[in-house]
């Protein structure tokens, strides 16, 4: 008889016990923590979004003022004023807009162009070579023999003893993008072929034609650009 009531009794006891435990178990604090974390995450995301919006607005305003100043610099460089005056104006521009702007390359490109008005030589810290880097490298087009003669006669900032660079020298320097006056990125149509000292034969020589340092060959009588170098 006892066994007959024992099993139902144990079941009833188990149900009552579990009900008491469940009644005492409060999860409201855990739910509150989860909601607090979600709210904090939303606040952080909103703060990041607002920060980015502010930075984008500031960048747009600075780019606008930089473009306006750049037009003034271009105008000054086109006037018949002394090189010293031009250099002072260009240096002021570079000082005023010295900081790189996040999410844009336009500011760096504008600075690079202005630096091109100021500087005429670039020393390669890796190789020790001194390169012609004035605006003339993007203007003068000569034959291969004229390029050799031009470099031999070249004198910049009391530096002389220039020569036409070897293919290896020019490819390496071009790929590392060390020059101020160089082909602008995106100028695929106006490719500029720069002579090297490397000959294919008596009538043909090699040149470098893009920012990746790719090279090809052409007749020595062709008119290409030249960037002189000295050890």
C-alpha positions, 0 to 999 in steps of 0.5 A, spaced: 500 500 500 505 504 501 508 503 494 502 505 491 502 512 494 510 513 494 510 514 486 505 519 486 507 522 492 514 523 489 512 526 482 507 531 486 513 533 490 518 534 484 513 538 481 512 542 487 519 543 488 520 545 481 515 550 481 518 553 488 525 554 484 522 557 478 518 562 482 524 564 486 528 564 479 528 572 477 531 573 470 529 581 469 536 583 471 539 579 465 534 582 461 536 589 463 543 587 462 542 585 455 538 591 453 543 596 456 548 592 452 544 593 445 543 600 447 550 602 448 552 598 442 547 603 438 550 609 441 557 607 439 554 606 432 551 613 432 557 616 435 561 613 429 556 615 424 556 622 426 564 622 427 565 620 420 559 625 417 563 631 421 570 628 418 567 628 411 564 635 411 571 638 414 574 634 408 570 637 403 571 644 406 578 643 406 578 640 399 574 646 396 579 651 399 585 647 397 582 647 390 581 655 390 588 656 393 591 651 387 588 656 382 591 662 385 598 658 385 597 656 378 596 663 376 602 666 380 606 661 376 604 663 369 606 670 371 612 673 369 615 674 376 621 672 379 623 664 381 624 666 388 617 669 388 614 663 385 617 659 390 615 663 396 608 662 394 608 655 392 612 653 399 606 657 403 601 653 399 605 646 401 605 649 409 598 651 409 595 644 406 601 640 409 596 634 412 594 628 409 586 628 408 583 621 410 579 618 404 582 622 399 588 622 394 586 629 391 589 633 396 596 629 395 596 630 388 595 637 388 601 638 393 605 633 388 603 638 383 605 644 387 612 641 389 613 640 382 613 648 381 618 648 387 623 642 386 628 641 381 632 635 383 630 628 387 635 624 391 633 617 391 635 615 398 635 607 396 640 608 391 643 615 392 642 617 385 640 624 384 634 625 379 632 631 374 625 632 377 623 639 374 617 641 370 621 640 364 621 632 364 614 633 362 615 638 356 621 636 353 621 631 347 627 629 344 630 623 340 635 618 343 641 622 341 639 628 343 637 626 350 644 624 351 646 630 349 641 634 353 643 630 359 650 631 358 649 639 358 644 639 363 646 643 370 640 644 375 642 648 382 649 647 380 649 640 379 652 637 373 654 630 370 648 628 368 646 622 363 641 618 360 639 613 366 639 605 364 633 601 363 634 598 370 635 605 374 629 608 371 624 602 372 626 601 379 625 609 381 619 609 377 615 603 380 617 606 387 614 613 385 619 617 387 618 623 383 614 629 384 614 631 376 611 625 373 605 622 369 599 623 373 595 617 375 589 615 370 593 618 364 592 612 360 591 616 354 597 621 354 602 616 355 609 619 356 615 614 353 622 616 357 628 614 354 633 609 357 641 608 355 639 601 353 640 600 346 636 594 342 641 595 336 644 601 332 637 604 330 632 602 336 633 603 344 628 602 350 624 606 354 619 606 360 612 608 359 608 608 365 608 608 373 608 601 373 615 601 370 613 597 364 618 598 358 618 597 350 622 599 344 622 605 339 626 608 333 632 612 336 629 618 331 622 618 335 621 624 339 620 621 347 621 624 354 628 624 358 629 624 365 636 625 367 640 622 372 647 622 376 651 618 381 
